Amino acid sequence: MMATLTKSEWVLSWICRIVAAVILPESADPTAARVDTAGTILGAGALATFVFAIIDAESAGFGSAVVIILLCLSAILFAAFGWWERRSPNPLLDLRYLRVPQFTTANITAFCTYFATFAIFFFTALYLVEVVNASGYRLAVLFLPMTALMIMASVLAGRWTDTAGPRWSITIGCVLLAAGLFWTDAVLSPNPDYAVLTVALALAGIGIGTTVVPITSSVLSAVPPERSGMAASASNTSREIGAVTGVAVLGSLVYSQLHVSLIAQMNHLGVPKAFQGLVINAIETGSIPKDTAAYAGFGKLVQEVIGAAYTAFHDGLHAALYLSAGLVLAAGLLSFITLRSRPVSSGS
């Protein structure tokens, strides 16, 4: 650790630890027992096989034998994890709290929010770089208001949740995030209006910030203080699974939509089958030519194929943004139906 930190960073980290030790109340479980080793191994194995299956499916497809085997193994390990946690005297995840909406709904929303967030942070940014040819400076300017408003919204949402409970904050946050995703999709084009796109991204940022803090508050309020560590770890795991699954699933969706749309457009242009394979390989490897003048006699055709590729990319991104927005809206509806309007006391 010391090898990677400057002296000032090391001093600052210790100051933060001391301040935290003085200010933060103790929430450790006074009856804490041995670590649930079996539950840890089963849970980690289930998550690992699930994540590897999703990642591998992006290139091999969900019909691949390896992906199917990994998904089946993940399902078996998840079932074994649930069976063990119900019988363990000191469970890693107390499954009784899954009956509490403040716990379960908040974790589902955390998954959906982080799933959708990567449609903005990863695929939208990738489109702006590859298709719009936006510079790093332009991306920073576009995403800066979104980031700033995300932070401000999280602060305000925290105060609002203290008095009104998580229900309305999560619901409104999900609606705003979905609206930002829909608006971003409507604005994106090879020549977007940057001012409008900035506002659309900022709206999504407000939605993310408004949602994230009440999620944590809801999860922690659903359990006794001594079980806050378990609740916080469950919430963080839901976020991480949502992020990983979002990148893999949306990546697979974007690629499949891009592939289908591009093949259809190249067939319409009369591009030979052999050349189609070269085009698809160029897109997969990111080696799309920028200078069509180098292809004497084929410049017009190459330009049309590149235009088709960019259109196909937008078709894939459109599907990803709509799927993410729909998932977030479903999470918002679930939160509105199941969560209370007022804060709940810990352990209720």
C-alpha positions in Angstrom: 0.0 0.0 0.0 2.7 2.4 1.0 4.5 1.8 -2.4 1.5 3.2 -4.3 0.6 6.1 -2.0 2.4 9.5 -1.7 3.1 10.7 1.8 0.3 13.3 1.7 -2.2 10.6 0.6 -1.0 8.3 3.3 -1.4 11.0 6.0 -4.9 11.9 4.6 -6.0 8.3 4.7 -5.0 8.0 8.3 -6.7 11.2 9.2 -9.9 9.9 7.6 -9.6 6.7 9.6 -9.2 8.6 12.8 -12.1 10.9 12.1 -14.3 7.9 11.2 -13.3 6.1 14.4 -14.3 9.1 16.5 -17.5 10.2 14.7 -19.1 7.1 13.3 -21.1 5.0 15.8 -20.2 1.3 16.4 -22.5 -1.0 14.5 -20.7 -4.3 14.9 -22.8 -7.3 15.7 -22.1 -8.1 19.4 -23.1 -11.7 18.8 -20.9 -12.1 15.7 -19.7 -15.7 15.3 -17.5 -17.5 12.8 -17.5 -16.5 9.2 -19.9 -18.5 7.0 -17.2 -20.1 4.9 -19.5 -22.5 3.1 -21.9 -19.8 2.2 -19.1 -17.5 1.0 -17.7 -20.3 -1.3 -21.1 -21.2 -2.7 -22.2 -17.5 -3.2 -18.9 -16.5 -4.8 -19.0 -19.6 -7.0 -22.5 -18.8 -8.1 -21.7 -15.2 -8.9 -18.4 -16.1 -10.7 -20.0 -18.7 -13.0 -22.9 -16.3 -13.7 -20.6 -13.4 -14.6 -18.3 -15.5 -16.7 -21.4 -16.9 -18.6 -22.7 -13.4 -19.3 -19.3 -12.2 -20.4 -18.7 -15.2 -22.6 -22.1 -14.9 -24.2 -21.2 -11.5 -25.6 -18.9 -13.2 -28.1 -20.1 -16.8 -28.2 -23.8 -16.3 -27.8 -26.2 -17.6 -25.3 -26.6 -20.8 -27.3 -23.0 -21.7 -26.8 -22.4 -25.0 -24.9 -19.9 -23.3 -22.5 -22.4 -20.6 -21.7 -25.2 -23.0 -21.1 -23.0 -25.2 -18.8 -21.9 -22.1 -16.8 -25.5 -20.8 -16.4 -26.7 -24.3 -15.3 -23.8 -24.5 -12.8 -24.6 -21.0 -11.6 -28.2 -22.0 -11.0 -27.2 -25.1 -9.1 -24.7 -23.1 -6.9 -27.4 -20.4 -6.2 -29.8 -23.1 -5.2 -27.2 -24.7 -2.9 -26.4 -21.3 -1.5 -30.0 -20.7 -0.6 -30.4 -24.2 0.9 -27.3 -23.6 3.0 -28.2 -20.1 4.1 -31.5 -21.3 5.4 -29.8 -23.9 7.6 -26.7 -22.1 8.6 -26.6 -20.8 12.2 -24.6 -17.7 11.1 -25.7 -17.1 7.5 -23.7 -14.8 5.2 -27.1 -13.5 3.9 -30.1 -13.8 6.2 -32.8 -14.9 3.7 -35.5 -13.9 6.2 -35.0 -10.3 5.1 -35.9 -11.1 1.5 -39.5 -11.0 2.8 -39.1 -7.4 3.7 -39.9 -5.1 0.7 -37.5 -2.3 2.0 -34.7 -4.8 1.7 -35.6 -6.8 -1.4 -37.1 -4.0 -3.5 -34.1 -1.7 -2.8 -31.6 -4.4 -3.9 -33.6 -5.1 -7.1 -33.6 -1.3 -7.8 -29.9 -1.1 -7.2 -29.3 -3.9 -9.8 -31.6 -2.2 -12.3 -30.1 1.3 -11.8 -26.5 0.2 -12.2 -27.5 -2.0 -15.2 -28.9 1.1 -16.9 -26.1 3.4 -15.8 -23.6 1.7 -18.0 -25.8 2.3 -21.0 -25.0 5.9 -20.4 -21.4 5.8 -19.2 -20.1 3.1 -21.5 -22.1 2.7 -24.7 -23.2 6.3 -25.2 -19.6 7.5 -24.7 -18.4 4.8 -27.1 -20.9 5.9 -29.8 -19.8 9.5 -29.4 -16.1 8.5 -29.8 -16.5 6.0 -32.7 -19.4 7.6 -34.7 -19.5 11.3 -33.8 -15.7 11.3 -33.4 -15.9 13.5 -30.3 -12.7 14.4 -28.6 -11.9 13.6 -25.0 -12.4 17.2 -24.1 -15.8 17.2 -25.7 -16.8 14.1 -23.7 -15.6 15.7 -20.5 -17.7 18.8 -21.2 -20.8 16.6 -22.0 -20.6 14.5 -18.9 -19.4 17.1 -16.4 -22.9 18.6 -15.7 -24.3 15.0 -15.4 -21.7 14.2 -12.8 -22.1 17.4 -10.9 -25.9 17.1 -10.8 -25.7 13.5 -9.8 -23.7 14.5 -6.7 -26.1 17.3 -5.9 -29.1 15.2 -6.3 -27.7 12.5 -4.1 -27.2 15.0 -1.3 -30.7 16.4 -1.6 -32.2 12.9 -1.9 -30.5 11.9 1.3 -32.1 14.8 3.2 -35.5 14.1 1.6 -35.4 10.4 2.4 -34.8 11.3 6.1 -38.2 13.0 6.3 -40.3 11.3 3.5 -38.9 7.8 3.3 -37.3 6.2 0.2 -40.5 5.5 -1.7 -41.0 8.7 -3.6 -37.3 9.4 -4.0 -36.6 6.1 -5.6 -39.7 6.2 -7.8 -39.0 9.7 -9.0 -35.3 9.0 -9.5 -36.2 5.9 -11.6 -38.6 8.0 -13.7 -36.0 10.7 -14.3 -33.3 8.2 -15.2 -35.6 6.5 -17.7 -36.6 9.9 -19.1 -32.9 10.8 -19.5 -32.2 7.5 -21.3 -35.2 8.0 -23.7 -34.1 11.6 -24.4 -30.5 10.7 -24.9 -31.6 8.1 -27.5 -33.7 10.7 -29.3 -30.9 13.2 -29.4 -28.0 10.8 -30.5 -27.1 11.0 -34.1 -23.9 11.4 -36.1 -24.2 15.1 -35.7 -26.0 15.6 -32.3 -27.1 18.9 -30.8 -24.5 19.0 -28.0 -26.5 21.4 -25.8 -29.6 19.3 -25.9 -27.5 16.1 -25.4 -25.9 17.7 -22.3 -29.3 18.4 -20.8 -30.5 14.8 -21.5 -27.4 13.3 -19.9 -27.8 15.7 -16.9 -31.4 14.6 -16.4 -30.2 11.0 -16.3 -27.5 12.0 -13.8 -30.2 13.6 -11.5 -32.2 10.4 -11.7 -29.2 8.3 -10.7 -28.3 10.5 -7.8 -31.9 10.7 -6.6 -32.1 6.9 -6.7 -28.8 5.6 -5.2 -28.9 7.2 -1.7 -32.5 6.1 -0.8 -31.6 2.6 -1.9 -28.9 2.3 0.7 -31.1 4.0 3.3 -33.9 1.6 2.6 -31.7 -1.5 2.8 -30.1 -0.4 6.1 -33.4 0.6 7.7 -34.8 -2.9 7.0 -32.4 -4.6 9.4 -31.2 -4.1 13.0 -28.1 -2.0 13.4 -25.9 -5.1 14.2 -26.8 -6.6 10.8 -26.0 -3.4 8.8 -22.8 -5.0 7.5 -24.7 -7.8 5.9 -27.3 -5.4 4.5 -24.6 -3.0 3.1 -22.7 -5.9 1.5 -25.9 -7.2 -0.1 -26.6 -3.8 -1.6 -23.1 -3.4 -2.9 -23.2 -6.9 -4.4 -26.5 -6.0 -6.2 -24.9 -2.9 -7.7 -21.8 -4.8 -8.8 -23.9 -7.6 -10.4 -26.0 -5.0 -12.1 -22.9 -3.2 -13.5 -21.3 -6.4 -14.8 -24.5 -7.8 -16.2 -25.3 -4.5 -17.8 -22.0 -4.3 -19.7 -22.2 -7.9 -20.8 -25.9 -8.1 -21.7 -26.1 -4.6 -23.3 -22.8 -5.3 -25.1 -24.3 -8.6 -26.5 -27.5 -6.7 -27.4 -25.7 -3.9 -29.2 -23.5 -6.3 -31.1 -26.4 -8.6 -32.2 -28.5 -5.6 -33.3 -25.5 -4.1 -35.0 -24.7 -7.3 -36.8 -28.3 -7.9 -38.1 -28.8 -4.3 -39.1 -25.4 -4.1 -40.9 -25.9 -7.3 -42.8 -29.3 -6.1 -44.0 -27.9 -2.7 -45.1 -24.9 -4.3 -46.9 -27.2 -6.7 -48.7 -29.2 -3.6 -49.8 -26.0 -2.0 -51.0 -25.1 -5.1 -52.9 -21.8 -5.6 -51.0 -20.3 -9.1 -51.8 -20.5 -11.7 -49.1 -16.7 -12.0 -48.9 -16.4 -8.2 -48.3 -19.1 -8.3 -45.7 -16.9 -10.5 -43.5 -14.1 -8.0 -43.8 -16.4 -5.2 -42.8 -17.7 -7.0 -39.8 -14.2 -7.9 -38.7 -13.1 -4.3 -39.1 -16.0 -3.1 -36.8 -15.3 -5.8 -34.2 -11.6 -4.8 -34.0 -12.3 -1.1 -34.2 -10.3 -0.7 -37.4 -12.9 1.2 -39.5 -10.9 3.3 -42.0 -11.3 7.1 -41.7 -9.7 8.0 -45.0 -11.7 6.5 -47.9 -9.5 8.2 -50.5 -7.0 5.4 -49.9 -9.4 3.0 -51.6 -9.2 4.1 -55.2 -12.3 3.2 -57.1 -14.1 2.0 -54.0 -14.2 5.2 -52.0 -18.0 5.7 -52.5 -18.8 2.1 -51.6 -16.5 2.2 -48.6 -18.1 5.4 -47.4 -21.6 3.9 -47.8 -20.6 0.8 -45.9 -19.1 3.0 -43.1 -22.3 4.9 -43.0 -24.2 1.7 -42.7 -22.0 0.5 -39.9 -22.6 3.8 -38.0 -26.4 3.4 -38.5 -26.2 -0.2 -37.3 -24.3 0.9 -34.2 -27.1 3.4 -33.5 -29.7 0.7 -33.9 -27.9 -1.4 -31.3 -27.5 1.5 -28.9 -31.2 2.4 -29.4 -32.1 -1.1 -28.2 -29.8 -0.9 -25.2 -31.1 2.4 -24.1 -34.7 1.3 -24.4 -34.1 -1.9 -22.6 -32.3 0.0 -19.8 -35.1 2.6 -19.5 -37.7 -0.1 -19.4 -35.9 -1.9 -16.7 -35.5 1.2 -14.6 -39.2 2.1 -15.0 -40.2 -1.4 -13.9 -38.0 -0.9 -10.8 -39.6 2.5 -10.1 -43.1 1.0 -10.4 -42.1 -1.9 -8.0 -40.7 0.7 -5.5 -43.9 2.8 -5.7 -46.1 -0.3 -5.0 -44.0 -2.0 -2.3 -42.2 0.7 -0.3 -43.6 2.8 2.4 -44.1 6.5 2.2 -42.4 7.1 5.5 -39.1 5.9 6.9 -39.1 2.6 8.8 -37.3 1.9 11.9 -34.3 -0.5 11.8 -35.3 -4.1 12.1 -39.0 -3.5 11.4 
